[in-house]
Amino acid sequence: MRYYRPRRYRKYIFVIICFIMVAVTLFLLLDARLRPIVRNTAVVQAQNYAATVAGSAVPDVLRSSGADYSSLVEIVRDKNGNIVSVQTDAMRINQIKSGINTAVASHLSNLDGKQLGVPIGSLTGLALLNGRGPRLNVIISLTGSAQTHFVNEFSSAGVNQTRHQIFLKTTVTLLIVFPTTTVTTAYTMNMLAAETIIVGKVPLAYGEITQK
């Protein structure tokens, strides 16, 4: 009995080592397969969330601030009624931009520790199984910020008439933090803030808007 026992132990040790090697190999293969899927899924979900946040924050801030064309822009005319300049209220515009950025940042502050569900079928690489099966939950961290700009556009609206549109361009940038890497993605939303039809002789340098 003493002669066969060491061989038996060596056999068990060999089986355990083989099992560990197979398990590690499977884990590495699963991780290699899972990593790009989780990254792509996270980017899509982050952009969708950014679109939802921006789509809610921008109209809310515009509505609460009571912003309209007359409160943002002043058209200066001479004694003959000709347009001399178009002036924007820089202080009011900066207040609106700050309000939007703050509102978006407030929503984004709740993103830390977001849970993503990746369907098991997506790991197979088969089109028929993509998006199917139970979900494998993965925890990631998201941080973000927003930048808002006002964009002026002018277009002809008829004889001696010009349409002036003011757009809000809000860009939400998200940093997705994974255990071993980070990915940055951005979503940009353009929203019409105000517009009007300006009647009168248009100056040659009409596109130059001054701030008051």
C-alpha positions as CSV (number, residue, x, y, z in Angstrom):
1,M,0.0,0.0,0.0
2,R,2.8,2.4,0.8
3,Y,4.2,1.8,-2.7
4,Y,1.1,2.8,-4.7
5,R,-0.1,5.8,-2.6
6,P,2.5,8.3,-4.0
7,R,1.5,7.4,-7.6
8,R,-2.1,7.8,-6.7
9,Y,-1.5,11.2,-5.3
10,R,0.6,12.3,-8.3
11,K,-2.4,11.2,-10.5
12,Y,-4.8,13.4,-8.5
13,I,-2.4,16.4,-8.6
14,F,-2.0,16.0,-12.4
15,V,-5.8,16.0,-12.8
16,I,-6.2,19.1,-10.6
17,I,-3.5,20.9,-12.5
18,C,-5.1,20.0,-15.8
19,F,-8.5,21.2,-14.5
20,I,-7.0,24.5,-13.4
21,M,-5.2,25.0,-16.7
22,V,-8.5,24.3,-18.6
23,A,-10.4,26.7,-16.4
24,V,-7.9,29.5,-16.8
25,T,-7.8,29.0,-20.5
26,L,-11.6,29.1,-20.7
27,F,-11.6,32.2,-18.5
28,L,-9.1,34.0,-20.7
29,L,-11.0,33.0,-23.9
30,L,-14.3,34.2,-22.3
31,D,-12.7,37.5,-21.2
32,A,-11.2,38.1,-24.7
33,R,-14.6,37.4,-26.2
34,L,-16.5,39.5,-23.6
35,R,-14.3,42.5,-23.6
36,P,-15.1,44.0,-27.0
37,I,-18.8,43.2,-26.6
38,V,-19.0,44.9,-23.3
39,R,-17.1,47.9,-24.7
40,N,-19.4,48.2,-27.7
41,T,-22.5,47.7,-25.5
42,A,-21.3,50.3,-23.0
43,V,-20.7,52.9,-25.7
44,V,-24.1,52.4,-27.3
45,Q,-25.9,52.5,-23.9
46,A,-23.8,55.5,-22.8
47,Q,-24.7,57.4,-26.0
48,N,-28.4,56.6,-25.5
49,Y,-28.3,57.8,-21.9
50,A,-26.5,61.0,-23.0
51,A,-29.2,61.6,-25.6
52,T,-31.9,61.1,-23.0
53,V,-30.2,63.4,-20.5
54,A,-29.5,66.2,-23.1
55,G,-33.0,65.9,-24.5
56,S,-34.4,66.5,-21.0
57,A,-32.0,69.0,-19.6
58,V,-31.9,71.5,-22.6
59,P,-35.6,72.1,-23.0
60,D,-36.1,72.3,-19.2
61,V,-33.4,75.0,-18.9
62,L,-34.8,76.9,-21.8
63,R,-38.3,76.7,-20.4
64,S,-37.3,77.7,-16.9
65,S,-35.2,80.6,-18.1
66,G,-38.0,82.0,-20.3
67,A,-35.6,82.3,-23.2
68,D,-37.0,83.6,-26.5
69,Y,-35.6,85.6,-29.4
70,S,-36.3,89.0,-28.1
71,S,-34.6,88.2,-24.8
72,L,-31.5,86.9,-26.5
73,V,-31.1,89.2,-29.5
74,E,-31.5,92.9,-30.1
75,I,-31.7,94.2,-33.7
76,V,-30.4,97.8,-33.9
77,R,-31.7,100.0,-36.7
78,D,-30.8,103.5,-37.8
79,K,-33.2,106.4,-38.2
80,N,-34.2,105.1,-41.7
81,G,-35.1,101.7,-40.4
82,N,-32.1,99.9,-41.9
83,I,-30.4,97.2,-39.8
84,V,-27.2,98.4,-38.3
85,S,-26.3,95.4,-36.2
86,V,-27.5,92.3,-34.5
87,Q,-26.5,92.1,-30.9
88,T,-26.7,89.1,-28.6
89,D,-27.0,89.3,-24.8
90,A,-23.8,87.6,-23.8
91,M,-24.7,87.5,-20.1
92,R,-28.0,85.8,-20.7
93,I,-26.6,83.4,-23.1
94,N,-23.8,82.4,-20.7
95,Q,-26.3,81.9,-18.0
96,I,-28.3,79.5,-20.2
97,K,-25.2,77.6,-21.2
98,S,-24.1,77.3,-17.6
99,G,-27.5,76.1,-16.6
100,I,-27.6,73.4,-19.3
101,N,-24.1,72.2,-18.4
102,T,-24.9,72.0,-14.7
103,A,-28.2,70.2,-15.3
104,V,-26.5,67.6,-17.5
105,A,-23.7,67.2,-15.0
106,S,-26.2,66.6,-12.3
107,H,-27.8,63.7,-14.2
108,L,-24.4,62.3,-15.1
109,S,-23.3,62.2,-11.5
110,N,-25.7,59.2,-11.0
111,L,-23.9,57.0,-13.5
112,D,-21.2,55.6,-11.3
113,G,-21.5,51.8,-10.9
114,K,-23.8,51.3,-13.8
115,Q,-24.7,47.7,-14.5
116,L,-24.8,46.3,-18.1
117,G,-26.4,43.1,-19.1
118,V,-24.7,41.2,-21.9
119,P,-26.7,38.3,-23.4
120,I,-24.8,35.0,-23.3
121,G,-25.8,34.3,-26.9
122,S,-23.8,37.4,-28.0
123,L,-20.6,35.7,-26.8
124,T,-20.9,32.9,-29.4
125,G,-20.5,35.2,-32.4
126,L,-23.4,33.6,-34.1
127,A,-25.9,35.9,-35.7
128,L,-28.9,33.7,-34.7
129,L,-27.9,33.8,-31.1
130,N,-27.0,37.4,-30.9
131,G,-28.9,39.2,-28.1
132,R,-30.4,36.0,-26.9
133,G,-30.1,34.0,-23.7
134,P,-29.6,35.0,-20.0
135,R,-27.7,38.2,-19.4
136,L,-24.2,38.3,-17.9
137,N,-24.1,41.4,-15.6
138,V,-21.0,43.6,-15.8
139,I,-20.4,46.6,-13.6
140,I,-18.7,49.7,-15.2
141,S,-18.1,53.3,-14.1
142,L,-19.2,56.3,-16.1
143,T,-18.3,59.9,-15.7
144,G,-19.1,62.8,-18.0
145,S,-19.4,66.5,-18.7
146,A,-21.2,68.8,-21.1
147,Q,-20.3,71.8,-23.2
148,T,-22.9,74.0,-24.8
149,H,-22.5,76.6,-27.6
150,F,-24.9,78.9,-29.4
151,V,-24.8,78.7,-33.1
152,N,-26.4,81.4,-35.4
153,E,-27.7,80.6,-38.8
154,F,-29.1,82.9,-41.4
155,S,-31.1,82.0,-44.5
156,S,-33.3,83.9,-47.0
157,A,-37.0,83.9,-46.3
158,G,-38.1,86.0,-49.2
159,V,-37.6,89.4,-50.7
160,N,-35.8,91.6,-48.2
161,Q,-36.5,89.0,-45.5
162,T,-34.0,86.9,-43.6
163,R,-34.6,84.1,-41.2
164,H,-32.4,84.1,-38.1
165,Q,-32.2,80.9,-36.2
166,I,-30.3,80.3,-32.9
167,F,-29.3,76.8,-32.2
168,L,-28.0,75.2,-29.0
169,K,-25.3,72.7,-29.6
170,T,-24.7,70.6,-26.6
171,T,-22.0,68.0,-26.5
172,V,-22.0,65.4,-23.8
173,T,-18.7,63.6,-23.3
174,L,-18.7,60.3,-21.4
175,L,-15.7,58.5,-20.0
176,I,-16.4,54.8,-19.6
177,V,-14.1,53.2,-17.0
178,F,-13.4,49.4,-17.3
179,P,-11.2,47.4,-15.0
180,T,-8.2,47.6,-17.3
181,T,-9.0,50.4,-19.7
182,T,-11.1,53.5,-20.4
183,V,-13.2,54.5,-23.5
184,T,-14.3,58.0,-24.3
185,T,-17.5,58.6,-26.3
186,A,-19.5,61.7,-27.1
187,Y,-23.0,62.6,-28.1
188,T,-24.0,66.0,-29.7
189,M,-27.5,67.4,-29.8
190,N,-28.6,70.4,-31.8
191,M,-31.8,72.2,-30.6
192,L,-33.5,75.3,-32.0
193,A,-33.6,77.8,-29.2
194,A,-35.2,80.7,-31.0
195,E,-35.9,82.1,-34.5
196,T,-37.4,85.1,-36.2
197,I,-37.9,86.7,-39.6
198,I,-36.0,89.9,-39.9
199,V,-37.6,92.4,-42.4
200,G,-35.4,95.1,-43.7
201,K,-32.3,95.8,-45.7
202,V,-29.6,93.3,-44.8
203,P,-26.1,94.7,-44.3
204,L,-23.3,93.2,-46.3
205,A,-21.6,91.8,-43.1
206,Y,-24.8,90.5,-41.7
207,G,-23.3,87.3,-40.3
208,E,-21.1,89.3,-37.9
209,I,-23.1,89.3,-34.6
210,T,-21.9,91.4,-31.8
211,Q,-22.4,90.9,-28.1
212,K,-23.7,93.5,-25.8
